[in-house]
């Protein structure tokens, strides 16, 4: 099951990397939601964070946590994902 780290990577990188672990039904870090209005995916443990790709590594990004200390390489926009419930 895809799960999210419990805290941000660094103060200048408001993102949490993802990893695979054993499924736990009541673990909020393993619950994912797709927003069909804006095409984003978020994790129930950190709903303000959006699913991103950092050079091939999956992470959730706190786009509302960007500060003057945030790295210039950190994503500034939410990534759009497409979900087709039929196929």
C-alpha positions as CSV (number, residue, x, y, z in Angstrom):
1,X,0.0,0.0,0.0
2,X,1.3,3.5,-0.8
3,X,1.9,5.5,2.3
4,X,3.2,9.0,3.1
5,X,6.0,10.1,5.5
6,X,4.7,11.7,8.6
7,X,6.7,14.9,8.3
8,X,8.3,17.2,5.7
9,X,11.6,16.2,4.3
10,X,13.4,19.5,5.3
11,X,12.4,23.0,6.2
12,X,13.3,24.2,2.6
13,X,11.4,21.2,1.0
14,X,7.8,21.1,2.3
15,X,7.2,17.6,0.8
16,X,6.8,14.2,2.1
17,X,8.1,11.2,0.2
18,X,6.0,8.1,-0.3
19,X,6.8,4.4,0.3
20,X,5.2,1.0,0.1
21,X,4.2,-0.7,3.3
22,X,1.7,-3.3,4.6
23,X,-1.9,-2.2,4.3
24,X,-3.5,-0.9,7.5
25,X,-7.2,-0.1,7.2
26,X,-7.4,2.8,9.6
27,X,-4.1,4.4,8.6
28,X,-4.9,7.9,7.2
29,X,-1.5,8.1,5.5
30,X,-2.7,5.2,3.2
31,X,-6.0,6.8,2.3
32,X,-6.0,8.7,-1.1
33,X,-8.6,10.9,-2.7
34,X,-8.9,12.1,-6.3
35,X,-10.4,15.6,-6.8
36,X,-12.3,15.5,-10.1
37,X,-12.7,19.3,-10.2
38,X,-9.0,20.1,-10.3
39,X,-7.4,16.8,-11.2
40,X,-5.3,16.5,-8.0
41,X,-4.8,13.6,-5.6
42,X,-4.3,14.1,-1.9
43,X,-3.6,12.0,1.1
44,X,-6.0,11.9,4.1
45,X,-3.2,12.4,6.6
46,X,-2.1,15.7,5.0
47,X,-5.0,16.9,2.9
48,X,-3.3,20.2,2.0
49,X,-0.5,18.3,0.3
50,X,-0.9,17.3,-3.4
51,X,0.6,14.2,-5.1
52,X,3.7,15.2,-7.1
53,X,6.6,13.6,-8.9
54,X,10.2,14.7,-7.9
55,X,12.5,13.5,-10.6
56,X,10.9,10.0,-10.6
57,X,10.2,9.8,-6.8
58,X,6.6,10.1,-5.7
59,X,5.9,12.7,-3.0
60,X,3.1,14.8,-1.7
61,X,3.9,18.5,-1.8
62,X,2.7,21.2,0.6
63,X,2.1,23.8,-2.0
64,X,0.4,26.1,0.6
65,X,3.6,25.7,2.8
66,X,6.0,27.5,0.4
67,X,8.0,30.2,2.1
68,X,11.1,32.4,1.2
69,X,13.2,29.4,2.5
70,X,11.7,26.9,0.0
71,X,14.1,25.6,-2.6
72,X,13.7,27.1,-6.1
73,X,13.5,23.5,-7.4
74,X,10.4,22.7,-5.3
75,X,7.2,22.5,-7.5
76,X,4.9,25.5,-7.3
77,X,1.8,24.2,-9.0
78,X,-0.4,21.2,-8.4
79,X,0.1,18.4,-10.9
80,X,-3.0,17.3,-12.7
81,X,-3.8,13.6,-12.8
82,X,-6.4,11.8,-14.9
83,X,-8.6,9.1,-13.5
84,X,-11.0,7.0,-15.6
85,X,-13.3,4.9,-13.4
86,X,-14.4,2.8,-16.3
87,X,-11.1,1.5,-17.6
